[in-house]
C-alpha cells in the first residue's frame, strides 16, 4: 500500500495511528482554518476516544479510508475518501504541510484517492472547495472535477462559501 518516490510514501491510516492521526489533523486545522468544517480550538479539546472513533471509521472493516503522506518518516499530509452511496464517494480533509506544498504531493494524494474510488467501483466522486482557493480548484480541475453549481456556507465560517465539484469515474 505504500507509494514511493523522492522519499515520499502514502499509506492507509492504521488502527494504531490514533495519536499520529490526531497530530496531523490538528496541524491541518491550525494551519488552514478556512479550509475545513471543524475548528482547531474545538477539536483539540476532544478526548482520546473521539480520535479512536474517527480512526475506526476509516480503517477496515469500515468502507471509508484515510491516507497519510510521509516525507521520509514525517507525516506531512492527509486525505480522506468516503463512500456516500452505493456508487458515489466523496473526498475530504486533504491537507499538505506548508513546507511541502507546490511539490506535486497534493496530486499524489488525489491520485491515491481516485485509485481507491475506482477500486471500490464508484461511479462518481465529489468534493467541496472554498471559493477563491484557486490552487486547490486548479488541482481538482486537472483531474477532471467539474463544478456542480451547488454552493453552501463553510460550516466553521458561515461567511465563506464552498462549491461542490464532481468527477465521473
C-alpha positions in Angstrom: 0.0 0.0 0.0 3.0 2.3 0.0 3.8 4.6 -2.9 7.4 5.8 -3.0 9.3 8.5 -4.9 11.6 11.2 -3.7 11.4 10.0 -0.1 7.6 10.2 -0.3 5.2 7.4 0.7 1.5 7.3 1.1 -0.2 4.7 3.2 -3.5 3.9 4.8 -4.1 5.1 8.3 -4.0 2.1 10.6 -5.8 1.4 13.8 -2.7 2.1 15.9 -2.2 5.6 14.2 -4.6 7.4 16.6 -2.0 9.8 18.1 -0.4 10.4 14.7 -3.7 11.0 13.0 -4.7 13.4 15.8 -1.4 15.3 15.4 -1.7 15.6 11.6 -5.4 16.6 11.7 -4.8 19.2 14.4 -1.9 20.6 12.4 -4.2 20.9 9.4 -6.9 22.7 11.3 -4.4 25.1 12.9 -2.6 25.8 9.6 -5.6 26.1 7.3 -8.7 27.1 9.4 -10.5 28.4 6.3 -10.3 25.0 4.6 -12.2 22.8 7.0 -15.6 22.5 8.6 -14.1 21.9 12.0 -12.2 24.3 14.2 -8.8 23.7 15.8 -9.9 25.2 19.2 -12.9 22.8 19.3 -11.1 19.7 18.1 -8.1 19.9 20.3 -10.3 19.6 23.4 -11.8 16.3 22.2 -10.9 13.2 24.3 -8.8 10.4 23.0 -11.9 8.1 22.4 -13.2 10.7 19.9 -10.0 10.3 17.8 -10.1 6.5 18.3 -13.6 6.5 16.9 -12.5 8.6 13.9 -9.7 6.2 13.1 -12.1 3.2 13.4 -14.4 4.9 10.8 -11.5 4.9 8.2 -10.0 1.5 8.8 -11.2 -2.0 8.0 -13.9 -3.2 8.3 -15.3 0.3 7.6 -15.5 1.2 4.0 -14.2 4.8 4.3 -10.4 5.4 4.2 -7.8 7.9 5.1 -4.3 8.1 3.7 -1.2 9.7 5.3 1.5 11.3 3.2 5.0 10.9 4.5 8.2 12.7 3.6 10.9 10.3 4.8 9.4 9.4 8.2 7.5 12.6 8.9 3.7 12.7 8.3 3.1 15.9 6.1 -0.3 15.4 4.6 -3.5 13.5 4.5 -6.7 12.9 2.5 -10.0 11.1 3.2 -12.2 9.0 0.9 -15.8 8.4 1.9 -18.5 6.2 0.3 -21.7 8.1 0.5 -24.0 5.9 -1.5 -23.6 2.6 -3.3 -21.6 4.0 -6.2 -20.8 7.6 -5.1 -18.0 8.8 -2.9 -16.5 12.0 -1.7 -13.1 13.4 -0.9 -12.4 15.4 2.2 -9.8 16.7 4.6 -7.0 17.0 2.2 -4.0 18.9 3.6 -0.3 19.3 2.9 2.1 20.8 5.4 3.1 24.3 4.2 6.8 23.3 3.9 5.8 20.6 1.4 3.3 22.5 -0.8 3.9 23.2 -4.5 6.0 20.0 -4.9 3.3 17.8 -6.5 2.4 16.0 -3.3 -1.3 17.1 -3.5 -1.5 15.5 -6.9 -0.1 12.2 -5.4 -2.8 12.3 -2.7 -5.6 12.9 -5.3 -4.3 10.1 -7.5 -4.3 7.8 -4.5 -7.8 8.6 -3.5 -9.0 8.3 -7.1 -7.4 4.8 -7.3 -9.2 3.9 -4.1 -12.5 5.1 -5.5 -12.0 3.2 -8.8 -11.0 0.1 -6.8 -14.3 0.4 -4.9 -16.1 0.6 -8.3 -17.5 4.1 -7.5 -19.1 5.9 -10.5 -18.7 9.4 -9.2 -16.8 11.2 -6.5 -17.5 14.7 -5.1 -15.7 17.2 -3.0 -16.2 20.7 -1.7 -13.7 23.6 -2.2 -13.6 27.0 -0.6 -14.5 29.7 -3.2 -11.3 31.6 -4.0 -8.9 28.8 -3.3 -7.6 28.8 -6.9 -4.7 26.5 -6.1 -7.0 23.7 -5.0 -9.5 24.4 -7.8 -6.8 24.1 -10.4 -5.6 20.8 -8.9 -9.1 19.4 -8.9 -9.8 20.5 -12.5 -6.6 18.9 -13.6 -8.1 15.6 -12.6 -11.4 16.3 -14.4 -13.5 17.5 -11.5 -16.2 19.9 -12.6 -18.4 22.4 -10.7 -21.9 21.1 -10.0 -23.4 24.5 -9.3 -24.1 23.6 -5.6 -22.8 26.1 -3.0 -23.2 26.4 0.7 -21.6 28.2 3.7 -18.5 26.6 5.2 -19.6 25.0 8.5 -16.8 26.5 10.6 -17.1 30.0 9.0 -20.6 30.9 7.6 -19.1 33.9 5.8 -17.1 31.7 3.5 -18.8 29.9 0.6 -17.8 26.4 -0.6 -18.6 24.9 -4.0 -19.2 21.3 -4.9 -17.1 19.6 -7.6 -17.9 16.2 -9.1 -15.9 13.7 -11.2 -17.3 10.8 -13.1 -15.0 7.9 -12.8 
